Amino acid sequence: MDIKTFVQVISKLPPQIAVLAKGPTGIGKSHIVHQIGDNLKLPVIDRRLSQMTEGDIIGLPELTDGVTRFAPVDWFLRACNEPVVLMLDELNRSMPGVMQAFFQIVLDRELGNDKDGNPVRLHPETRVIAAVNHGSEYDVNDMDPALLRRFWVADIEPTINDWLEWASANKLDSVLTDFVRQNPAHWRVDP
């Protein structure tokens, strides 16, 4: 799916449908998610899962009145208290325990419990979008098929026109854009 179509479709999907954007590195998946956030007038919480541990997701244990529970992390509470776009980048570069922690967020839109034992739920308008690099040239982990089934999956294939529109909107030097327009083979080299 080209970038323009992806942005249009994702912006119209109901918020409860989690999205997985697959594509090669460097095509702008993170930038695209920020564009979707702008279109929806929602802030983006961008988490690099390859840099996280389970505690960065489920929180750290705390003792209150002799009872241990996990204190929710700040970014997750924000996604529960207000509508945001929750960007889960590099999901397939994360440790297996980190991937497992996202099962509940992606499927049930909740994680952990509050002090009364009730699930802590994402805001009904919060959107979950994950991004992965795929292909044999990447050092990535296989994703559990059960986790994959919890996403609406889109293979992102940018076009030169996508890039030229982006370059124009971001005021890239015309020498560069003219070169790419005249030499499309140099735009994106397949590794």
Buried (B, 14 or more C-beta within 10 A) or exposed (E): BEBBBBBEBBBEBEBEEBBBBBBBBEBBBBEBBBBBBBBBEBBBBBBBBBEBEBBBBBBEEEEEEEEEBBEBBEBBEBBBEEBBBBBBBBBBBBBEEBBBBBBBBBBEBBBBEEEEEEEBBBBEBBBBBBBBBBEEEEEBBEBEEEBBEBBEBBEBBBBEEBBBEBBEEEEBEEEEBEEBBEEEEEBBEEE
